[in-house]
Amino acid sequence: MSKATEHGYILLVEDEENLQEALKLNLELEGYEVTCAGDGVQALKRISEEYFDLIIMDVMLPEIDGIAVTENVRLNNNDTPILMVSAKSSSAEKVLGLKKGADDYITKPFNLEELLLRVKKLINKNKRLQDKETIGDHYQFGKNTIDFKAQSATNFKNKVIELSRKEAMLLKLLLENKNDVVPREKILQAVWGYNVYPTTRTVDNFILSFRKYFEEDSRNPRYFHSIRGVGYKFTN
């Protein structure tokens, strides 16, 4: 299981081998961990199995082109930044790429320094967006109180529960994203530091524990919800 890297994970989708190798080398020299895909089918498989901070997407790809891959990624509610790379430089092509969900668009041939600057900017912007405003050391919902500093909680039965570090981290992530669905992939990356997703019911088991701790009726949860095929949500 790959653990988090300081600079970020990049999926490089490029079918031209020489360019793929050159870009991979230069990105790795900047401190990024780079995974490559040579066609649209490979790209979609990688995206479904791994966490990325950025996708560099060539437009002209075998199997499925970059526009269709980008559209598929967005239809699956994946908001990973996408930097589209294309030999097509017309305004209409750029507009199409951006309309389908690309965050930025650069044309070939490009200046390497410019590409690296755009990569850094997109990754930094994405990390800022994911850093939600903290909820502080204490949080209350219903008759439950969480003390994140002490890693403990007092539930509706006035029972004190000692929380593991992972339980506290997951609770904080869900509470900070109150009423929003947090994708399973984001949870596994943020709490466990996984880049390649495990197929275990890791998160499900934690949600079941939270229901036992904090729900008056764990079979009909008020606070902790599993959204099938998407992720998990805390409502209050």
C-alpha positions as CSV (number, residue, x, y, z in Angstrom):
1,M,0.0,0.0,0.0
2,S,1.5,3.3,-1.1
3,K,1.7,6.0,1.5
4,A,1.3,9.7,1.1
5,T,4.0,11.8,-0.5
6,E,4.7,15.3,0.5
7,H,4.6,16.8,-3.0
8,G,1.8,14.9,-4.5
9,Y,0.7,12.0,-6.7
10,I,0.3,12.6,-10.4
11,L,-1.3,10.4,-13.1
12,L,0.4,11.1,-16.4
13,V,-1.8,9.9,-19.3
14,E,0.3,10.1,-22.5
15,D,0.6,7.5,-25.3
16,E,3.8,8.9,-26.9
17,E,6.5,6.9,-25.1
18,N,9.4,9.3,-25.4
19,L,7.3,12.2,-24.1
20,Q,5.9,10.1,-21.3
21,E,9.3,9.1,-20.1
22,A,10.7,12.6,-20.3
23,L,7.7,14.1,-18.5
24,K,7.8,11.4,-15.8
25,L,11.5,12.0,-15.2
26,N,11.1,15.8,-14.9
27,L,8.1,15.5,-12.6
28,E,9.9,13.0,-10.4
29,L,12.9,15.4,-10.2
30,E,10.4,17.9,-8.7
31,G,9.5,15.4,-6.0
32,Y,6.2,14.1,-7.4
33,E,5.3,10.4,-7.4
34,V,4.2,9.6,-11.0
35,T,2.0,6.8,-12.3
36,C,1.6,6.5,-16.1
37,A,-1.1,5.3,-18.4
38,G,-0.8,4.9,-22.2
39,D,-4.5,5.0,-23.2
40,G,-7.9,6.0,-22.0
41,V,-8.9,2.6,-20.7
42,Q,-5.7,2.3,-18.5
43,A,-6.3,5.8,-17.3
44,L,-9.9,5.1,-16.1
45,K,-8.7,1.9,-14.4
46,R,-5.9,3.8,-12.5
47,I,-8.3,6.6,-11.5
48,S,-10.8,4.1,-10.0
49,E,-8.1,2.3,-8.0
50,E,-5.8,5.0,-6.8
51,Y,-5.7,8.5,-5.3
52,F,-4.1,11.3,-7.4
53,D,-3.6,15.0,-6.6
54,L,-3.5,15.8,-10.3
55,I,-4.1,14.2,-13.7
56,I,-2.1,15.3,-16.7
57,M,-4.3,14.3,-19.6
58,D,-3.3,14.1,-23.3
59,V,-6.3,14.6,-25.6
60,M,-5.3,12.3,-28.5
61,L,-5.3,8.8,-26.9
62,P,-5.9,5.2,-28.1
63,E,-9.1,3.4,-27.0
64,I,-10.8,6.4,-25.3
65,D,-9.7,10.0,-26.0
66,G,-8.8,12.4,-23.2
67,I,-12.0,14.5,-23.6
68,A,-14.1,11.4,-23.0
69,V,-11.9,10.2,-20.0
70,T,-12.2,13.7,-18.4
71,E,-16.0,13.7,-18.9
72,N,-16.2,10.2,-17.3
73,V,-14.1,11.3,-14.3
74,R,-16.4,14.3,-13.7
75,L,-19.6,12.2,-14.1
76,N,-18.3,10.0,-11.3
77,N,-18.0,13.0,-9.0
78,N,-14.2,12.9,-9.0
79,D,-12.9,16.4,-8.6
80,T,-9.2,15.7,-9.0
81,P,-7.6,18.6,-11.0
82,I,-7.0,17.8,-14.7
83,L,-4.4,19.5,-16.8
84,M,-5.2,18.8,-20.4
85,V,-2.4,18.6,-22.9
86,S,-3.1,18.7,-26.6
87,A,-1.5,19.4,-30.0
88,K,-4.8,21.1,-30.9
89,S,-4.5,24.8,-30.2
90,S,-7.8,26.2,-31.5
91,S,-10.0,28.2,-29.1
92,A,-12.9,25.7,-29.8
93,E,-10.7,22.8,-28.7
94,K,-9.7,24.5,-25.5
95,V,-13.3,25.5,-24.7
96,L,-14.4,21.9,-25.3
97,G,-11.8,20.5,-22.9
98,L,-12.6,23.1,-20.2
99,K,-16.4,22.5,-20.6
100,K,-15.9,18.7,-20.2
101,G,-14.1,19.3,-16.8
102,A,-10.5,20.2,-17.4
103,D,-9.1,22.7,-15.0
104,D,-6.3,23.9,-17.3
105,Y,-5.2,23.4,-20.9
106,I,-1.7,23.6,-22.4
107,T,-0.8,23.0,-26.0
108,K,2.1,21.0,-27.5
109,P,4.9,21.8,-27.9
110,F,5.0,23.4,-24.5
111,N,7.7,25.0,-22.4
112,L,8.7,22.5,-19.6
113,E,9.0,25.2,-17.0
114,E,5.6,26.5,-17.8
115,L,4.1,23.0,-17.4
116,L,5.8,22.5,-14.1
117,L,4.5,25.8,-12.8
118,R,0.9,24.9,-13.9
119,V,1.3,21.5,-12.2
120,K,2.4,23.1,-8.9
121,K,-0.3,25.7,-9.0
122,L,-3.1,23.1,-9.6
123,I,-1.9,20.8,-6.8
124,N,-1.5,23.6,-4.3
125,K,-4.9,25.0,-5.1
126,N,-6.5,21.5,-4.7
127,K,-4.8,21.0,-1.3
128,R,-6.0,24.4,-0.1
129,L,-9.6,23.5,-1.1
130,Q,-9.4,20.2,0.7
131,D,-8.1,21.8,3.9
132,K,-11.5,22.6,5.4
133,E,-11.8,25.1,8.3
134,T,-11.0,23.3,11.5
135,I,-13.8,22.6,14.0
136,G,-11.5,23.0,17.0
137,D,-10.9,20.6,19.9
138,H,-14.5,20.2,21.0
139,Y,-17.7,19.4,19.1
140,Q,-21.2,18.5,20.2
141,F,-24.0,16.9,18.3
142,G,-27.2,15.8,19.9
143,K,-26.3,14.5,23.4
144,N,-22.8,13.5,22.2
145,T,-19.6,15.4,22.9
146,I,-16.2,14.9,21.2
147,D,-12.9,16.0,22.8
148,F,-10.4,15.7,19.9
149,K,-7.5,16.7,22.1
150,A,-8.1,14.0,24.6
151,Q,-9.2,11.5,21.9
152,S,-12.4,10.7,23.8
153,A,-16.1,11.2,23.6
154,T,-19.1,11.2,26.0
155,N,-22.2,9.8,24.3
156,F,-25.9,10.1,24.8
157,K,-25.8,7.5,27.6
158,N,-23.2,9.6,29.4
159,K,-20.7,6.9,28.7
160,V,-17.1,7.9,28.1
161,I,-15.6,6.3,24.9
162,E,-11.8,6.3,24.3
163,L,-11.2,6.9,20.6
164,S,-8.3,5.5,18.6
165,R,-6.3,8.0,16.6
166,K,-7.9,6.8,13.3
167,E,-11.4,7.1,14.8
168,A,-10.7,10.7,15.9
169,M,-9.2,11.6,12.5
170,L,-12.2,10.1,10.6
171,L,-14.7,11.7,13.0
172,K,-13.0,15.1,12.5
173,L,-13.0,14.7,8.7
174,L,-16.7,13.8,8.6
175,L,-17.7,16.6,11.0
176,E,-15.7,19.2,9.1
177,N,-17.6,18.2,6.0
178,K,-21.0,18.2,7.7
179,N,-23.9,17.5,5.3
180,D,-21.5,16.8,2.4
181,V,-20.7,13.3,1.1
182,V,-17.0,12.5,1.7
183,P,-15.8,10.0,-1.0
184,R,-14.4,6.7,0.4
185,E,-11.2,7.4,-1.6
186,K,-10.7,10.8,0.0
187,I,-11.1,9.2,3.5
188,L,-8.6,6.4,2.8
189,Q,-6.1,8.9,1.6
190,A,-6.6,11.6,4.3
191,V,-6.9,9.2,7.3
192,W,-4.9,6.2,6.3
193,G,-2.6,7.8,3.8
194,Y,-3.3,5.1,1.1
195,N,-2.7,5.9,-2.5
196,V,-3.7,2.5,-3.8
197,Y,-7.1,1.7,-2.3
198,P,-7.6,-1.4,-0.2
199,T,-10.6,-3.6,-1.1
200,T,-11.4,-4.1,2.6
201,R,-14.4,-2.7,4.4
202,T,-12.1,-0.5,6.5
203,V,-14.2,2.6,6.5
204,D,-17.5,0.7,6.8
205,N,-16.4,-0.9,10.0
206,F,-15.5,2.5,11.5
207,I,-18.9,3.9,10.5
208,L,-20.6,0.9,12.2
209,S,-18.6,1.7,15.4
210,F,-19.7,5.4,15.3
211,R,-23.3,4.3,15.1
212,K,-22.9,2.0,18.1
213,Y,-21.2,4.9,20.0
214,F,-23.4,7.8,19.1
215,E,-26.7,6.7,17.5
216,E,-29.7,6.1,19.8
217,D,-31.0,3.7,17.1
218,S,-28.0,2.4,15.2
219,R,-30.2,0.7,12.6
220,N,-31.8,4.0,11.7
221,P,-28.9,6.4,11.9
222,R,-29.5,10.1,12.3
223,Y,-25.9,11.2,12.1
224,F,-23.7,8.7,10.2
225,H,-24.7,7.7,6.8
226,S,-23.2,5.4,4.1
227,I,-24.0,6.6,0.6
228,R,-23.7,3.4,-1.5
229,G,-21.0,3.5,-4.1
230,V,-20.0,7.1,-3.2
231,G,-18.9,7.6,0.3
232,Y,-20.1,8.7,3.8
233,K,-21.9,11.6,5.3
234,F,-22.4,13.2,8.7
235,T,-25.6,15.1,9.2
236,N,-26.7,17.2,12.2
